[in-house]
């Protein structure tokens, strides 16, 4: 026993020394103190490794066979995700010999892998003690009040709200009575109805704040019904309500805001389905709620089709014997969607959205090839020049943002649309002939979805100059100053990725999604599926690095974290189901 303890302590000390210098060399390869700094970390790291050596093997052995395999896989995947999302591709280790560089990278990977292993094993020891209970629906309002106050504060600070080009586009449609589907018409008509009561952006903001607050309030109410400690829920409310990002988003007139709220609500309804093993949705009233929420997802943003129908398909496939409510939802939403997009749009003369929006990534990749003098044959160059002069392609290419090209006066979108197959052929050829340039351009264009590096467009705090007489009014210099101070703080270089980089939140959504699977099985992946599929649309078609496209990440982030600690089979569920018809007996 003594010999074993000495061996463990000696091993811990050696590992402490190795990792003290490894971390220092990795973080500060060119720092003059890189050999002195590690001396301060040897003892703490030695204690850390001693704890691992003494405790980790026993805790790992206590896991089920299935979880032993999964925890190794998830720890490895977490390392990859961490590397992709947080670590720059710039090689800071260039000054070192090759063997030293690879040794440092290997040791860092092992440290990271072990850290995630410990993370999952330790958190599996903690479970939220839950018991289903009936509570008053007034609790929804109580949880909503902090967000209503948040919205009021930011509305008074930036009165009567924030409006960008998209917002002004919709307001123009309302003022002229001519509608087209570049922004979802359902949201434009939603805005129109509100302005019949009060023709001001402030009216839309107030309704938006109330809707978003109630959605968040319902999520907290739902967790309380499951018996989650109110102290935990109050902490979540505090964290969300003090986040200035939520404040400015609540008072910005974008369809993305309420759409993100529907993604949040849809996630919580999926939690109800998962924890009750589908029983929740067999209540007729709950099924109606589910269908209405699903309609909100598909009608308030064009890309809502992917998270909604993708999730429904997985629900149907994974619950074949209990798939009826999901098939009903799928068919109902599809019928309503097609009726709105077809006969109803035709009846009221709404112009459909141009499919040119879907060509953002191909356009960027072609521009990148031209900009970087990649190879294009004569026919390809001719086709590209018919859409836009070659020098304009090159001069207006901006990695991560296609707007500089698609809104340029020389860009002939009609030429692109009249022969889309020829354009796609040009794009495919450009990518095949110049794979590195095309891939780098793709990574730049989709960076908001997978990296905390690079720039992000966090939106505005103003109303875009316009001819409609809409402008901001400073109601209180003090309030506006405080509001700007909070927002400026979130945009500091060292803090902005906490607030404005959706990949940061996605990392934790995935991390705690893994934890939920370890605790409750594979079906719990359904809980994070809507937000994952919403993020996946960025990798299919995104015009720019706009935070609003993935604002749902910020709203949803804390929900999977709480859910990951709930042990489903310990819940005492009492969800009313559809009564069986016994009249024939």
C-alpha positions as CSV (number, residue, x, y, z in Angstrom):
1,X,0.0,0.0,0.0
2,X,2.8,2.4,1.0
3,X,4.8,1.5,-2.1
4,X,1.8,2.0,-4.3
5,X,1.1,5.4,-2.7
6,X,4.7,6.5,-3.3
7,X,4.6,5.3,-6.9
8,X,1.4,7.3,-7.4
9,X,2.8,10.4,-5.9
10,X,6.0,10.1,-7.9
11,X,4.0,9.6,-11.1
12,X,1.9,12.6,-10.2
13,X,4.9,14.8,-9.7
14,X,6.5,13.7,-13.0
15,X,3.3,14.4,-14.8
16,X,3.0,17.8,-13.0
17,X,6.5,18.7,-14.2
18,X,5.8,17.5,-17.8
19,X,2.5,19.3,-18.1
20,X,3.7,22.5,-16.5
21,X,6.3,23.0,-19.2
22,X,4.0,21.6,-21.9
23,X,1.2,24.1,-21.2
24,X,3.7,27.0,-20.9
25,X,5.4,26.1,-24.2
26,X,2.0,25.6,-25.9
27,X,0.5,28.9,-24.7
28,X,3.7,31.1,-24.8
29,X,6.2,29.6,-27.3
30,X,8.0,32.9,-27.8
31,X,7.8,34.2,-24.2
32,X,11.1,34.8,-22.5
33,X,9.6,33.5,-19.2
34,X,8.3,30.3,-20.7
35,X,10.8,28.2,-18.7
36,X,10.3,30.1,-15.5
37,X,6.5,30.3,-15.4
38,X,5.9,26.5,-15.1
39,X,7.6,26.3,-11.7
40,X,4.5,27.9,-10.2
41,X,2.2,25.3,-11.6
42,X,4.1,22.0,-10.8
43,X,2.6,21.5,-7.4
44,X,-1.1,22.3,-8.3
45,X,-0.8,20.0,-11.4
46,X,0.8,17.3,-9.4
47,X,-2.1,17.4,-6.9
48,X,-4.5,17.3,-9.9
49,X,-2.9,14.2,-11.4
50,X,-2.7,12.5,-8.0
51,X,-6.4,12.9,-7.7
52,X,-6.9,11.4,-11.1
53,X,-4.6,8.5,-10.5
54,X,-6.3,7.7,-7.2
55,X,-9.9,8.2,-8.0
56,X,-10.5,8.1,-11.8
57,X,-10.0,4.3,-12.4
58,X,-12.5,3.3,-9.7
59,X,-15.1,5.8,-10.9
60,X,-14.7,4.7,-14.5
61,X,-15.0,1.0,-13.5
62,X,-18.3,1.7,-11.8
63,X,-19.8,2.9,-15.0
64,X,-22.0,0.5,-17.1
65,X,-20.3,-1.2,-20.0
66,X,-22.3,0.9,-22.5
67,X,-21.3,4.2,-20.8
68,X,-17.6,3.2,-20.6
69,X,-17.6,3.0,-24.4
70,X,-19.7,6.1,-24.9
71,X,-17.7,8.2,-22.4
72,X,-14.5,7.5,-24.3
73,X,-16.2,8.4,-27.6
74,X,-17.7,11.6,-26.2
75,X,-14.5,12.7,-24.6
76,X,-12.7,12.2,-27.9
77,X,-15.5,14.1,-29.8
78,X,-15.4,16.9,-27.2
79,X,-11.6,17.3,-27.9
80,X,-12.3,17.6,-31.6
81,X,-15.1,20.1,-31.0
82,X,-12.9,22.1,-28.7
83,X,-10.1,22.2,-31.2
84,X,-12.3,23.2,-34.1
85,X,-14.3,25.8,-32.2
86,X,-11.8,27.5,-30.0
87,X,-8.2,26.8,-31.3
88,X,-6.8,28.9,-34.0
89,X,-5.3,27.1,-37.0
90,X,-2.3,29.4,-36.9
91,X,0.8,27.3,-35.9
92,X,2.3,29.0,-32.9
93,X,4.8,26.2,-32.5
94,X,6.8,26.9,-35.6
95,X,10.0,27.8,-33.7
96,X,10.3,24.3,-32.2
97,X,11.8,21.2,-33.8
98,X,9.2,18.8,-35.3
99,X,9.5,16.2,-32.5
100,X,9.0,18.9,-29.8
101,X,5.9,20.3,-31.7
102,X,4.2,16.9,-32.0
103,X,5.1,16.0,-28.4
104,X,3.5,19.2,-27.1
105,X,0.4,18.6,-29.3
106,X,0.1,15.0,-28.1
107,X,0.5,15.9,-24.4
108,X,-2.1,18.7,-24.8
109,X,-4.6,16.3,-26.4
110,X,-4.2,13.8,-23.7
111,X,-4.7,16.5,-21.0
112,X,-7.8,17.7,-22.8
113,X,-9.1,14.2,-23.3
114,X,-8.6,13.3,-19.6
115,X,-10.3,16.6,-18.6
116,X,-13.4,15.8,-20.6
117,X,-13.3,12.2,-19.2
118,X,-13.3,13.6,-15.6
119,X,-16.0,16.2,-16.6
120,X,-18.5,13.5,-17.7
121,X,-17.7,11.0,-14.9
122,X,-18.0,13.7,-12.2
123,X,-21.2,15.2,-13.5
124,X,-22.8,11.8,-13.8
125,X,-22.6,11.7,-10.0
126,X,-25.0,14.6,-9.7
127,X,-28.7,14.3,-10.4
128,X,-31.5,16.8,-10.0
129,X,-34.0,15.3,-7.5
130,X,-37.3,15.7,-9.4
131,X,-40.9,14.8,-8.8
132,X,-43.7,15.9,-11.0
133,X,-46.1,18.3,-9.3
134,X,-49.0,20.5,-10.1
135,X,-48.3,24.3,-9.9
136,X,-50.2,27.3,-10.8
137,X,-49.8,28.7,-14.4
138,X,-49.3,32.0,-12.7
139,X,-45.7,30.9,-12.3
140,X,-45.3,31.5,-16.0
141,X,-45.9,35.2,-15.5
142,X,-43.6,35.3,-12.4
143,X,-40.8,33.9,-14.5
144,X,-41.7,36.2,-17.4
145,X,-41.6,39.4,-15.4
146,X,-37.8,39.9,-15.4
147,X,-37.7,39.6,-19.2
148,X,-40.6,42.0,-19.5
149,X,-38.6,44.5,-17.4
150,X,-35.6,43.8,-19.5
151,X,-37.5,44.6,-22.6
152,X,-39.0,47.8,-21.2
153,X,-35.5,49.0,-20.1
154,X,-34.0,48.4,-23.6
155,X,-37.1,49.9,-25.3
156,X,-36.8,53.1,-23.2
157,X,-33.0,53.1,-23.9
158,X,-33.4,52.7,-27.7
159,X,-37.0,54.0,-28.3
160,X,-39.0,53.1,-30.3
161,X,-36.8,50.1,-31.2
162,X,-34.0,49.0,-33.5
163,X,-34.6,48.6,-37.3
164,X,-32.1,47.5,-40.0
165,X,-32.5,47.0,-43.7
166,X,-34.6,43.9,-43.3
167,X,-36.9,45.7,-40.8
168,X,-37.3,48.6,-43.1
169,X,-38.1,46.3,-46.0
170,X,-41.0,44.9,-44.1
171,X,-42.2,48.3,-42.8
172,X,-42.2,49.5,-46.4
173,X,-44.4,46.6,-47.4
174,X,-46.8,47.5,-44.6
175,X,-46.9,51.2,-45.6
176,X,-47.5,50.5,-49.3
177,X,-49.7,47.4,-48.9
178,X,-47.5,45.4,-51.4
179,X,-46.1,42.2,-50.0
180,X,-43.4,39.8,-51.1
181,X,-41.8,36.9,-49.5
182,X,-38.1,38.0,-49.2
183,X,-38.9,38.1,-45.5
184,X,-41.6,35.7,-44.4
185,X,-44.9,37.3,-45.2
186,X,-46.5,35.7,-42.1
187,X,-44.1,37.8,-39.9
188,X,-44.8,40.9,-42.0
189,X,-48.6,40.4,-41.6
190,X,-48.0,39.8,-37.9
191,X,-46.3,43.2,-37.8
192,X,-49.1,44.7,-39.9
193,X,-51.8,43.5,-37.5
194,X,-50.0,45.0,-34.5
195,X,-49.6,48.4,-36.2
196,X,-53.4,48.6,-36.8
197,X,-53.6,49.3,-33.0
198,X,-50.6,51.6,-32.8
199,X,-48.6,52.6,-35.9
200,X,-45.2,52.5,-34.3
201,X,-42.2,50.2,-34.0
202,X,-42.7,50.4,-30.3
203,X,-46.0,48.5,-30.6
204,X,-44.2,45.6,-32.3
205,X,-41.4,45.7,-29.8
206,X,-43.9,45.5,-26.8
207,X,-45.7,42.5,-28.3
208,X,-42.4,40.8,-29.2
209,X,-41.1,41.3,-25.6
210,X,-44.3,39.9,-24.1
211,X,-44.2,36.8,-26.4
212,X,-40.5,36.1,-25.8
213,X,-40.9,36.6,-22.0
214,X,-43.9,34.2,-21.9
215,X,-42.0,31.6,-23.9
216,X,-39.0,31.7,-21.5
217,X,-41.4,31.8,-18.5
218,X,-43.1,28.7,-19.8
219,X,-39.8,26.9,-20.0
220,X,-39.0,27.7,-16.4
221,X,-42.5,26.8,-15.3
222,X,-42.2,23.5,-17.0
223,X,-39.0,22.7,-15.3
224,X,-40.5,23.6,-11.9
225,X,-43.4,21.2,-12.7
226,X,-40.8,18.5,-13.0
227,X,-39.5,19.5,-9.5
228,X,-36.3,21.3,-10.5
229,X,-35.2,23.4,-7.6
230,X,-36.5,27.0,-7.9
231,X,-33.1,28.3,-6.9
232,X,-31.6,26.8,-10.0
233,X,-34.4,28.3,-12.1
234,X,-33.9,31.7,-10.6
235,X,-30.2,31.5,-11.4
236,X,-31.0,30.7,-15.0
237,X,-33.5,33.6,-15.1
238,X,-30.9,35.9,-13.7
239,X,-28.2,34.8,-16.2
240,X,-30.6,35.3,-19.1
241,X,-32.2,38.5,-18.0
242,X,-28.8,40.2,-17.3
243,X,-27.5,39.2,-20.7
244,X,-27.5,42.5,-22.7
245,X,-27.7,40.5,-25.9
246,X,-31.2,39.4,-25.0
247,X,-32.1,43.0,-24.2
248,X,-31.1,44.4,-27.6
249,X,-32.5,41.4,-29.5
250,X,-35.9,41.8,-27.8
251,X,-36.2,45.4,-29.1
252,X,-35.0,44.7,-32.7
253,X,-37.6,44.3,-35.3
254,X,-36.4,41.0,-36.9
255,X,-38.3,37.9,-37.7
256,X,-35.3,36.0,-36.3
257,X,-36.2,36.9,-32.7
258,X,-39.6,35.3,-32.4
259,X,-38.4,32.5,-34.7
260,X,-35.7,31.8,-32.1
261,X,-38.3,31.9,-29.4
262,X,-40.2,29.2,-31.2
263,X,-37.1,27.1,-31.4
264,X,-36.7,27.5,-27.6
265,X,-40.4,26.6,-27.0
266,X,-40.2,23.6,-29.5
267,X,-37.1,22.4,-27.5
268,X,-39.1,22.5,-24.3
269,X,-42.0,20.6,-25.8
270,X,-39.6,17.9,-27.0
271,X,-38.4,17.6,-23.4
272,X,-42.0,17.0,-22.3
273,X,-42.2,14.3,-25.0
274,X,-38.9,12.6,-24.0
275,X,-39.5,12.5,-20.3
276,X,-43.0,11.1,-20.6
277,X,-42.1,8.6,-23.3
278,X,-44.5,10.2,-25.7
279,X,-47.4,10.3,-23.2
280,X,-47.5,14.1,-23.1
281,X,-48.4,14.5,-26.8
282,X,-51.3,12.1,-26.6
283,X,-53.2,14.8,-24.7
284,X,-55.3,16.6,-27.4
285,X,-54.6,20.0,-25.9
286,X,-50.9,19.3,-25.9
287,X,-51.0,18.1,-29.5
288,X,-52.6,21.4,-30.5
289,X,-49.9,23.3,-28.7
290,X,-47.3,21.2,-30.4
291,X,-48.8,21.9,-33.9
292,X,-49.1,25.6,-33.3
293,X,-45.5,25.8,-32.1
294,X,-44.4,23.8,-35.2
295,X,-46.2,26.3,-37.4
296,X,-44.3,29.1,-35.7
297,X,-41.0,27.4,-36.5
298,X,-41.8,27.0,-40.3
299,X,-43.6,30.3,-40.9
300,X,-41.3,32.8,-39.2
301,X,-38.1,32.0,-41.0
302,X,-37.6,30.3,-44.4
303,X,-35.0,27.9,-43.0
304,X,-37.4,26.7,-40.3
305,X,-38.4,23.9,-42.5
306,X,-35.1,22.1,-41.7
307,X,-35.3,22.0,-37.9
308,X,-39.0,21.3,-37.9
309,X,-39.4,18.6,-40.4
310,X,-36.0,17.1,-39.6
311,X,-37.0,16.7,-36.0
312,X,-40.5,15.3,-36.9
313,X,-39.0,12.7,-39.2
314,X,-36.6,11.5,-36.4
315,X,-39.6,11.5,-33.9
316,X,-41.6,9.3,-36.3
317,X,-38.8,6.9,-37.1
318,X,-37.7,6.5,-33.5
319,X,-41.3,6.0,-32.3
320,X,-42.9,3.9,-35.0
321,X,-45.5,2.4,-32.7
322,X,-46.4,5.8,-31.2
323,X,-45.9,7.9,-34.3
324,X,-49.5,8.9,-34.9
325,X,-49.3,12.4,-33.2
326,X,-46.1,13.2,-35.1
327,X,-47.6,12.1,-38.4
328,X,-50.6,14.3,-37.6
329,X,-48.3,17.2,-36.9
330,X,-46.2,16.6,-40.0
331,X,-49.2,16.5,-42.3
332,X,-51.1,19.4,-40.6
333,X,-48.1,21.7,-40.8
334,X,-47.2,20.7,-44.3
335,X,-50.8,21.3,-45.5
336,X,-51.0,24.7,-43.8
337,X,-47.6,25.6,-45.2
338,X,-48.5,24.6,-48.7
339,X,-51.8,26.4,-48.6
340,X,-50.2,29.6,-47.4
341,X,-47.3,29.5,-49.8
342,X,-49.6,28.5,-52.7
343,X,-53.3,29.5,-53.0
344,X,-53.3,32.1,-50.2
345,X,-50.2,33.9,-51.5
346,X,-51.6,33.8,-55.1
347,X,-55.0,35.1,-53.9
348,X,-53.5,38.2,-52.2
349,X,-50.8,38.7,-54.8
350,X,-47.7,38.0,-52.8
351,X,-44.5,37.6,-54.8
352,X,-42.5,34.5,-53.8
353,X,-39.0,34.9,-52.4
354,X,-36.2,34.6,-55.0
355,X,-34.3,31.4,-54.8
356,X,-31.1,33.4,-55.5
357,X,-30.7,33.6,-51.7
358,X,-29.8,29.9,-51.8
359,X,-26.8,30.6,-54.0
360,X,-24.8,32.6,-51.4
361,X,-22.1,30.0,-50.7
362,X,-21.6,29.0,-54.4
363,X,-21.3,32.7,-55.3
364,X,-18.7,33.2,-52.7
365,X,-16.7,30.2,-53.8
366,X,-16.7,31.3,-57.4
367,X,-15.6,34.8,-56.3
368,X,-12.8,33.4,-54.1
369,X,-11.4,31.4,-57.1
370,X,-11.4,34.5,-59.3
371,X,-9.9,36.7,-56.5
372,X,-7.1,34.2,-55.8
373,X,-6.3,33.6,-59.5
374,X,-7.6,30.1,-59.5
375,X,-7.9,28.0,-62.6
376,X,-11.1,28.6,-64.7
377,X,-11.3,27.6,-68.4
378,X,-12.4,29.9,-71.2
379,X,-16.1,28.9,-71.0
380,X,-16.2,29.2,-67.2
381,X,-14.6,32.7,-67.4
382,X,-17.2,33.7,-70.0
383,X,-20.1,32.4,-67.9
384,X,-18.8,34.2,-64.8
385,X,-18.3,37.5,-66.7
386,X,-21.9,37.3,-68.0
387,X,-23.1,37.4,-64.4
388,X,-20.6,40.0,-63.2
389,X,-17.4,41.5,-64.7
390,X,-14.3,39.5,-63.6
391,X,-12.7,42.5,-61.9
392,X,-15.9,43.2,-59.9
393,X,-15.9,39.6,-58.7
394,X,-12.4,40.0,-57.5
395,X,-12.8,43.5,-56.0
396,X,-16.0,42.8,-54.1
397,X,-15.2,39.4,-52.6
398,X,-15.3,39.6,-48.9
399,X,-14.7,36.4,-47.0
400,X,-17.8,35.6,-44.9
401,X,-20.2,38.0,-46.5
402,X,-21.8,37.6,-49.9
403,X,-23.7,40.9,-49.7
404,X,-20.9,42.9,-51.2
405,X,-21.4,40.9,-54.4
406,X,-25.1,40.1,-54.6
407,X,-26.1,43.8,-53.9
408,X,-23.5,45.2,-56.3
409,X,-24.8,47.1,-59.2
410,X,-22.9,44.9,-61.7
411,X,-24.2,41.7,-60.3
412,X,-26.9,40.4,-62.8
413,X,-29.0,38.2,-60.6
414,X,-31.5,37.8,-63.5
415,X,-28.8,36.2,-65.6
416,X,-28.0,33.8,-62.8
417,X,-31.7,32.8,-62.3
418,X,-32.5,32.3,-66.0
419,X,-30.0,29.4,-66.2
420,X,-29.4,28.1,-62.7
421,X,-28.0,24.8,-63.9
422,X,-25.3,26.6,-65.9
423,X,-24.4,28.5,-62.8
424,X,-24.2,25.4,-60.7
425,X,-22.1,23.8,-63.4
426,X,-19.7,26.8,-63.2
427,X,-19.6,26.5,-59.4
428,X,-19.0,22.7,-59.4
429,X,-16.2,23.1,-61.9
430,X,-14.6,26.0,-59.9
431,X,-14.6,23.9,-56.7
432,X,-13.3,20.7,-58.4
433,X,-10.5,22.6,-60.1
434,X,-9.6,24.7,-57.1
435,X,-10.5,22.5,-54.0
436,X,-8.3,24.4,-51.5
437,X,-9.5,27.9,-52.4
438,X,-13.1,26.6,-52.5
439,X,-12.8,24.9,-49.2
440,X,-11.2,27.9,-47.5
441,X,-14.0,30.1,-48.8
442,X,-16.6,27.7,-47.5
443,X,-15.0,27.7,-44.1
444,X,-15.0,31.5,-44.0
445,X,-18.6,31.8,-45.2
446,X,-19.9,29.3,-42.5
447,X,-17.5,30.3,-39.7
448,X,-20.3,31.7,-37.5
449,X,-21.6,28.2,-37.1
450,X,-18.4,26.5,-36.1
451,X,-15.7,28.9,-34.8
452,X,-15.3,31.7,-32.2
453,X,-12.6,33.2,-34.4
454,X,-13.2,35.9,-37.0
455,X,-15.8,38.7,-37.1
456,X,-19.5,38.6,-36.4
457,X,-22.2,41.2,-37.3
458,X,-24.0,41.7,-34.0
459,X,-26.6,43.9,-35.5
460,X,-27.5,47.5,-34.7
461,X,-28.7,49.8,-32.0
462,X,-30.3,52.4,-34.3
463,X,-33.0,52.8,-36.9
464,X,-31.7,52.8,-40.4
465,X,-32.1,56.2,-42.1
466,X,-35.3,56.2,-44.1
467,X,-38.0,58.2,-45.9
468,X,-40.8,56.9,-43.7
469,X,-40.2,59.3,-40.8
470,X,-39.0,56.6,-38.5
471,X,-36.2,57.6,-36.1
472,X,-35.0,57.0,-32.6
473,X,-35.8,59.4,-29.8
474,X,-33.6,59.6,-26.7
475,X,-36.2,59.5,-23.8
476,X,-33.5,59.5,-21.2
477,X,-29.8,60.2,-21.7
478,X,-29.0,58.2,-18.6
479,X,-30.9,55.1,-19.8
480,X,-29.4,55.2,-23.2
481,X,-25.9,55.7,-21.8
482,X,-26.4,52.7,-19.5
483,X,-27.8,50.5,-22.3
484,X,-24.9,51.4,-24.5
485,X,-22.4,50.7,-21.7
486,X,-23.8,47.2,-21.2
487,X,-23.7,46.4,-24.9
488,X,-20.2,47.9,-25.3
489,X,-19.0,45.6,-22.5
490,X,-20.3,42.5,-24.4
491,X,-18.4,43.6,-27.5
492,X,-14.9,43.8,-25.9
493,X,-12.5,41.5,-27.7
494,X,-11.9,39.3,-24.6
495,X,-15.7,39.0,-23.9
496,X,-17.4,39.0,-27.2
497,X,-17.2,35.3,-27.9
498,X,-19.1,34.7,-24.6
499,X,-22.0,36.8,-25.9
500,X,-21.8,37.1,-29.7
501,X,-20.2,33.9,-31.0
502,X,-23.0,31.2,-31.5
503,X,-20.4,28.5,-31.8
504,X,-19.5,29.1,-28.1
505,X,-23.0,28.3,-27.0
506,X,-23.2,25.4,-29.4
507,X,-20.1,23.8,-27.8
508,X,-21.9,23.6,-24.5
509,X,-25.2,22.5,-26.0
510,X,-23.3,19.5,-27.5
511,X,-21.3,18.9,-24.4
512,X,-24.3,18.7,-22.2
513,X,-26.2,16.8,-24.9
514,X,-23.5,14.1,-24.6
515,X,-24.0,14.1,-20.8
516,X,-27.8,13.7,-21.3
517,X,-27.2,10.7,-23.5
518,X,-24.9,9.1,-21.0
519,X,-27.5,9.6,-18.3
520,X,-30.7,8.7,-20.1
521,X,-29.9,7.1,-23.4
522,X,-29.8,8.0,-27.1
523,X,-33.3,9.3,-27.4
524,X,-32.3,12.4,-25.4
525,X,-30.5,13.6,-28.5
526,X,-34.0,14.7,-29.6
527,X,-33.8,17.6,-27.1
528,X,-31.0,19.3,-28.9
529,X,-32.0,18.3,-32.4
530,X,-34.0,21.4,-33.3
531,X,-31.2,23.8,-32.4
532,X,-28.6,21.6,-34.1
533,X,-30.7,21.4,-37.3
534,X,-31.2,25.2,-37.2
535,X,-27.5,25.6,-37.0
536,X,-27.0,23.1,-39.8
537,X,-28.8,25.5,-42.2
538,X,-25.8,27.8,-41.9
539,X,-23.7,25.1,-43.6
540,X,-26.2,24.9,-46.4
541,X,-26.8,28.5,-47.2
542,X,-25.8,31.7,-45.3
543,X,-25.2,35.1,-46.8
544,X,-23.2,36.6,-43.9
545,X,-21.8,36.3,-40.4
546,X,-24.9,37.7,-38.7
547,X,-25.4,36.7,-35.1
548,X,-29.2,36.8,-35.5
549,X,-29.2,33.7,-37.7
550,X,-28.1,31.7,-34.7
551,X,-29.6,33.7,-31.9
552,X,-31.5,30.5,-31.0
553,X,-28.2,29.1,-29.6
554,X,-28.2,31.8,-26.9
555,X,-31.8,31.3,-25.9
556,X,-31.6,27.5,-25.9
557,X,-28.1,27.0,-24.4
558,X,-29.1,26.7,-20.7
559,X,-32.1,24.4,-21.3
560,X,-30.1,21.3,-22.3
561,X,-27.7,22.0,-19.4
562,X,-30.6,21.7,-16.9
563,X,-32.1,18.8,-18.7
564,X,-28.8,16.8,-18.7
565,X,-29.0,16.5,-14.9
566,X,-32.5,15.0,-14.9
567,X,-32.7,11.2,-14.5
568,X,-35.8,10.4,-16.5
569,X,-36.6,7.0,-15.0
570,X,-36.9,8.5,-11.5
571,X,-39.5,11.0,-12.6
572,X,-43.0,10.5,-11.2
573,X,-45.0,11.4,-14.3
574,X,-48.7,12.2,-14.1
575,X,-49.5,13.6,-17.6
576,X,-53.2,13.2,-18.6
577,X,-53.6,11.3,-21.8
578,X,-56.5,11.0,-24.3
579,X,-59.3,9.1,-22.6
580,X,-60.1,5.8,-24.1
581,X,-63.6,5.3,-25.6
582,X,-65.3,2.6,-23.5
583,X,-68.8,3.2,-24.8
584,X,-68.8,0.0,-27.0
585,X,-67.9,-2.3,-24.1
